[in-house]
Amino acid sequence: QVHLVESGGGLVQAGGSLRLSCVASGSIIFRINAMGWYRQAPGKQRELVATITSGGNTNYADSVKGRFTISRDNAKNTVYLQMNSLKPEDTAVYYCAAGPVSTILNYWGQGTQVTVSS
């Protein structure tokens, strides 16, 4: 199994920044190649924010390109999401996800709330 623990969420004013972290652990951690972030706003479906492979290949949702940066520290089994120029529409629960490839992220964290006030 793989266990994911997120941290770094909170309340920030529009235009501000936050950095999310997610630490992965577990007996089959060696099977994890891709990690990423999804988010779910109230009344909306969960959507992709960004993914990153162990080799550093990244993918971003159009809505966050140029504002968010995903990175990872493979030695620490940790993925980060630096969020800048935050907007009220970025308000959501942010979930860390991991899996063998970017299109199969089958392990999920509990989520961390990000609230952006206008």
VEXPA-429814 format. One line per 2 residues: number of its first residue (from 1); for each residue z, x, y of N, C-alpha, C. Coordinates in Angstrom, 1 decimal, decimal comma, padded with zeros to 4 digits. Atoms other than C-alpha are relative to their C-alpha. Example, Ala and Ser with C-alpha at 12.3 -4.5 7.8 and 13.67 -1.06 7.14 Angstrom:
# VEXPA-429814
1> 000,0:000,9:-001,2:007,8:012,3:-004,5:000,0:000,9:001,2; 000,0:-000,9:-001,1:007,1:013,7:-001,1:000,8:-000,8:001,1
This chain:
# VEXPA-429814
1> 000,0:000,8:-001,2:000,0:000,0:000,0:000,0:000,9:001,2; 000,0:-000,6:-001,4:-000,4:000,9:003,7:000,8:-000,8:000,9
3> -000,8:000,7:-001,0:002,1:000,0:006,3:-000,3:000,5:001,4; 000,4:-000,3:-001,4:001,2:-000,1:010,0:001,0:-000,5:001,0
5> -001,0:000,4:-001,0:003,6:-000,2:012,9:-000,5:000,3:001,4; 000,5:-000,1:-001,3:002,4:-000,8:016,4:001,2:000,2:001,0
7> -000,9:-000,1:-001,2:004,2:000,1:019,7:-000,7:000,1:001,3; 000,6:-000,3:-001,3:003,5:000,3:023,4:-000,4:-001,3:000,8
9> 000,4:001,2:-000,7:002,8:-003,3:024,3:001,0:-000,3:001,2; -000,9:000,4:-001,1:004,4:-005,0:027,4:-000,7:-000,8:001,0
11> 000,5:000,7:-001,1:003,9:-006,6:030,7:-000,5:001,0:001,1; 000,5:-000,8:-001,0:001,7:-005,0:033,3:-000,9:-000,8:001,0
13> 000,8:000,7:-001,0:000,0:-006,0:036,5:-001,5:000,4:-000,1; 001,4:-000,2:000,0:-003,8:-006,3:036,8:-000,3:001,3:000,6
15> 000,3:-001,3:-000,5:-005,3:-002,9:037,3:000,8:001,1:-000,6; -000,9:-001,0:000,6:-002,5:-001,1:035,5:-000,5:000,5:-001,4
17> 000,3:-000,6:001,3:-002,5:000,8:032,2:001,1:-000,1:-001,0; -001,0:000,0:001,1:-000,8:000,7:028,9:-000,6:000,9:-001,1
19> 000,4:-000,7:001,1:-001,0:002,9:025,8:000,6:-000,5:-001,3; -000,5:000,5:001,3:-000,7:001,4:022,3:000,0:001,1:-001,0
21> 000,0:-001,0:001,1:000,2:003,5:019,3:000,2:-000,8:-001,3; -000,1:000,6:001,3:000,0:002,7:015,6:000,1:001,1:-001,0
23> -000,2:-001,0:001,0:001,5:004,8:012,8:-000,2:-000,6:-001,3; 000,3:000,4:001,3:000,2:004,4:009,3:000,9:000,8:-001,0
25> -000,8:-000,7:001,0:002,3:005,2:006,2:-000,3:-000,8:-001,3; 000,2:000,7:001,3:002,2:004,3:002,5:-000,5:000,9:-001,1
27> 000,4:-000,7:001,2:001,3:005,4:-001,0:-001,4:000,3:-000,1; 001,4:-000,2:000,1:-002,4:005,1:-000,6:-000,6:000,3:001,3
29> 000,4:-000,3:-001,3:-002,7:006,4:002,9:-001,3:000,9:000,0; 001,1:-000,9:000,2:-005,3:008,9:001,6:-001,3:-000,8:000,0
31> 001,3:000,8:000,1:-007,8:006,0:001,2:-000,4:-000,5:001,4; 000,3:000,5:-001,3:-007,7:005,2:004,9:-001,0:001,0:000,8
33> 001,0:-000,8:-000,8:-010,8:006,5:006,8:-000,1:-000,6:001,4; 000,2:000,6:-001,3:-011,1:004,0:009,6:001,3:-000,7:000,4
35> -001,1:000,7:-000,6:-008,5:002,6:011,9:-000,5:-000,7:001,3; 000,5:000,7:-001,2:-008,8:000,2:014,8:001,0:-001,0:000,6
37> -000,8:001,0:-000,7:-007,5:-002,4:017,1:-000,8:-001,3:000,2; 000,5:001,3:-000,2:-008,1:-006,1:017,2:001,0:-000,7:001,0
39> -000,9:000,8:-000,8:-006,7:-008,7:019,6:-000,2:-001,5:-000,2; 000,1:001,4:000,1:-006,0:-012,4:019,6:000,7:-000,6:001,2
41> -000,5:000,7:-001,1:-005,5:-014,4:022,7:000,4:-001,5:-000,4; -000,4:001,4:000,4:-003,8:-017,9:022,6:-001,3:-000,9:000,0
43> 001,1:001,0:000,2:-006,3:-020,5:021,3:-001,3:000,6:-000,3; 001,2:-000,7:000,3:-008,9:-017,9:020,5:000,0:000,7:-001,3
45> 000,0:-000,7:001,3:-010,1:-016,1:017,4:000,3:001,5:000,2; -000,3:-001,4:000,0:-009,1:-012,6:016,6:-001,3:000,8:000,2
47> 001,3:-000,7:-000,3:-011,7:-010,2:018,0:000,2:001,6:000,0; 000,0:-001,5:000,1:-012,6:-006,5:017,6:000,2:000,5:001,4
49> -000,1:-000,7:-001,3:-011,4:-004,2:020,4:-000,7:001,4:-000,2; 000,6:-001,4:000,2:-012,3:-000,7:019,0:000,4:000,5:-001,4
51> -000,3:-000,7:001,3:-012,5:001,3:015,8:-000,3:001,5:000,1; 000,3:-001,5:000,0:-012,5:005,0:015,0:000,2:000,4:-001,4
53> 000,0:-000,6:001,4:-013,2:006,9:011,8:000,8:001,3:000,0; -000,7:-001,3:000,1:-011,4:010,0:010,6:-000,8:001,1:000,6
55> 000,9:-001,0:-000,6:-014,4:011,9:011,8:-000,2:-000,1:001,5; 000,0:000,1:-001,4:-014,0:010,6:015,3:-001,1:-001,0:000,6
57> 001,0:001,0:-000,4:-016,8:008,0:015,4:000,6:-001,2:000,5; -000,7:001,1:-000,6:-015,9:005,2:017,7:-001,0:-001,2:000,2
59> 000,7:001,3:-000,3:-017,0:001,6:018,4:000,9:-000,8:000,8; -000,7:000,8:-000,9:-016,0:-000,6:021,2:-000,6:-001,4:000,2
61> 000,5:001,2:-000,5:-016,3:-004,2:022,2:-000,5:000,2:001,4; 000,6:-000,2:-001,3:-018,5:-004,6:025,2:001,0:-000,3:001,1
63> -000,9:000,4:-001,0:-015,7:-006,2:027,1:001,0:001,1:000,4; -000,9:-001,1:-000,3:-013,6:-003,0:027,0:-000,6:001,3:000,3
65> 000,7:-001,3:-000,2:-016,2:-000,3:027,3:000,2:000,5:001,4; -000,2:-000,6:-001,3:-015,4:002,1:030,1:001,4:-000,2:000,5
67> -001,4:000,2:-000,4:-011,8:000,9:030,3:001,0:000,4:-001,0; -000,8:-000,3:001,1:-010,3:001,4:026,9:-000,5:001,2:-000,7
69> 000,4:-001,2:000,8:-010,3:004,6:024,8:000,9:000,0:-001,2; -000,7:-000,1:001,2:-009,4:004,8:021,2:000,0:001,4:-000,5
71> -000,1:-001,4:000,5:-008,2:008,1:019,6:000,9:000,0:-001,1; -000,9:000,0:001,1:-006,4:009,2:016,6:000,4:001,5:-000,3
73> -000,5:-001,3:000,4:-004,3:012,1:015,3:000,1:-000,1:-001,5; 000,1:000,2:001,5:-005,2:012,4:011,6:001,3:000,7:-000,6
75> -001,1:-000,7:000,6:-002,3:014,8:010,9:001,3:-000,9:000,1; -001,2:000,9:-000,2:000,2:012,1:012,2:-000,3:-001,4:-000,5
77> 000,4:001,3:000,4:-001,8:009,2:010,7:000,3:-001,1:001,1; -000,3:000,9:-001,2:-001,6:007,6:014,2:-001,3:-000,2:000,7
79> 001,1:000,3:-000,8:-004,2:005,8:016,2:000,6:-000,5:001,3; -000,4:000,4:-001,4:-003,9:005,2:020,0:-001,1:-000,9:000,6
81> 001,0:000,7:-000,8:-005,5:002,8:022,4:000,5:000,1:001,4; -000,3:-000,1:-001,4:-005,4:003,8:026,0:-000,8:-001,1:000,8
83> 000,6:001,1:-000,7:-006,0:000,8:028,2:000,2:000,1:001,5; 000,0:-000,1:-001,4:-006,9:001,2:031,8:-000,7:-001,1:000,7
85> 000,7:001,1:-000,8:-008,0:-001,2:034,6:000,2:-001,3:-000,7; -000,2:001,2:000,8:-006,4:-004,0:032,7:-000,2:-001,2:000,8
87> 000,3:001,3:-000,6:-007,4:-007,6:033,5:000,8:-001,1:-000,7; -000,7:001,1:000,6:-005,6:-010,9:032,9:-000,6:-000,4:-001,3
89> 000,7:000,5:001,3:-008,2:-011,7:030,2:000,2:001,0:-001,1; -000,4:-000,9:001,1:-006,9:-008,7:028,2:001,3:-000,4:-000,6
91> -001,3:000,5:000,6:-003,7:-010,6:027,6:-000,3:-000,5:-001,4; 000,2:000,4:001,4:-003,4:-011,0:023,8:001,1:000,7:-000,8
93> -000,7:-000,8:000,9:-001,5:-009,9:020,8:-001,0:001,0:-000,6; 000,9:-001,1:000,4:-003,0:-006,5:019,8:000,5:000,4:-001,4
95> -000,3:-000,4:001,3:-003,2:-005,7:016,1:-000,6:001,3:-000,4; 000,5:-001,2:000,6:-003,6:-002,4:014,4:-000,6:-000,3:-001,3
97> 000,6:000,2:001,3:-005,9:-002,3:011,4:-000,5:001,3:-000,6; 000,5:-001,2:000,7:-006,9:000,2:008,8:-000,7:-000,3:-001,3
99> 000,7:000,3:001,2:-009,2:000,5:005,9:-000,9:001,2:-000,4; 000,8:-001,1:000,5:-011,7:002,6:003,9:-001,2:000,3:000,9
101> 001,1:-000,2:-000,9:-014,5:002,0:006,4:000,2:-000,9:001,2; -000,2:000,8:-001,2:-014,8:000,5:009,9:-000,3:-001,5:-000,2
103> 000,3:001,4:000,3:-016,2:-002,7:008,5:000,9:-000,7:-001,0; -001,0:000,6:001,0:-013,5:-003,2:005,9:001,4:000,5:000,4
105> -001,4:-000,4:-000,4:-010,1:-003,0:007,7:000,9:-001,1:-000,6; -000,7:001,0:000,8:-007,9:-004,7:005,1:001,5:000,2:000,1
107> -001,4:-000,1:-000,2:-004,5:-003,5:006,2:000,3:-000,3:001,5; -000,2:000,4:-001,4:-002,9:-005,0:009,3:001,5:000,2:000,4
109> -001,4:-000,1:-000,5:000,2:-004,4:011,5:000,4:-001,4:000,4; -000,6:001,2:-000,4:002,5:-007,1:012,8:-000,5:-000,5:001,4
111> 000,5:000,3:-001,3:001,0:-007,0:016,3:001,0:000,3:001,1; -000,8:-000,3:-001,2:002,2:-006,1:019,8:-000,6:-000,8:001,2
113> 000,5:000,9:-001,1:002,0:-008,4:022,8:-000,3:000,9:001,3; 000,4:-000,6:-001,3:000,1:-007,2:025,9:-000,2:-001,2:001,0
115> 000,2:001,0:-001,0:000,4:-009,4:029,0:-000,3:000,6:001,3; 000,5:-000,5:-001,3:-001,5:-008,7:032,2:000,1:-001,1:001,0
117> -000,2:001,0:-001,0:-000,4:-010,6:035,2:-001,0:000,3:001,2; 000,9:-000,1:-001,1:-002,7:-011,3:038,1:000,7:000,2:001,4
